[in-house]
Amino acid sequence: MRPEELRDHLRRRPFQRFRLILTDGRMFEVRHPELAMVGRSTVAISLARPGDPEPVADRLITVPLVDVLRIEPAGSTPAPSA
């Protein structure tokens, strides 16, 4: 995935939550635009605790952009995270 494509999703107003689907099947939900930082070749995603109503970072993962298969809208059910 190109970094510009991911940045476009983060800059949309109003922001809509989305999931990153990785080539290995993992999924990570981006619940707030401030919880993802896009670099040239990676994206750092802050993960909140499941069920936490506030988008507060609990842990951080870094994903190579080449491993992002697609972006899809997040539904009402949270995506499982590794």
Buried (B, 14 or more C-beta within 10 A) or exposed (E): BEBEEBEEBBEEEEBEBBBBBBEEEBBBBBBBBEBBEBEEEBBEBBBBEEEEEEBEEEEEEEBEBEBBBEBEEBEEEBBEBE
